[in-house]
């Protein structure tokens, strides 16, 4: 297997690591396993990327910019914010390492232009081989029902209306049904949940179309510059709620990184996000007990296998006692399952600067 390393160098205006420290970490890991590319971002100091990039080019490793799209950009610009279908600003209780998780509107052409401008102003001259688009979704249940019933601003209301969905009807349907608005048909064989209510289903389908349209525009923009484009995606089980339809959103991508985080108690962690669904819609029917075991991992990998672009599932390899309790056996189990599914490789994430040496040993033991 080929491996992609993910390095969080710091938020927009803060450096977490010196370039030389990043190079030492990558060099040590690349001496043990086959590293194909490195995703790094998103602080704006060009010296970091020029220094690290020179080392990577000499090593035959490609460098991709880790670039958030619909969140975090409010810390460096003034985007059009997202709203829920009730017209309220969507709160975020999560703030960590410079990430504010405040989402902006996916229908706003101005917001897409902001992302392009950020690239041109801060990163275009740094020698990147590609971009890795993160936060390409709506908020999740981390902000309660308000998070998933978004975006409902005037721009999005118009976009929904053009596709035959009246957001007033969606709001009325939710207010009438409450938790049962989120009833599920079942857990289908393809690994995705499907809502039982037709109004809810159409809402989530069209939200995914709107987000996929915006992501396609960005993919075309960056690919037009000769860049590789990768996408950060929720695991299939919870992707519907945040507006990520794998078949739609991946059409112009070169590769995807589904976040198969079974040990993460934070946004994008599968069990974490699913538990928030249960908490915010406790009366919803059709749910099943989810065990973060290998059988469940295989079901998610089976769902991902239908995508035509390159597939590099993301496996958390860093460790924090309060957030991501990984260990070598977990890493070996996860990567062995990825290999057995015949995927191109895996992304070791979400921050290689926090990966314990014994976790790298576990990766090396898997082999290629």
Helices and strands as residue ranges (DSSP letters): E 2-10, H 19-30, E 35-42, H 46-58, E 62-68, G 73-75, H 109-118, I 119-123, E 130-134, G 141-143, H 145-148, H 154-162, H 167-177, G 178-182, E 184-187, E 193-195, H 198-223, E 228-234, H 236-239, G 240-242, H 246-249, E 255-259, H 270-280, H 294-304, E 310-316, H 328-340, E 345-349, G 352-354, H 357-366
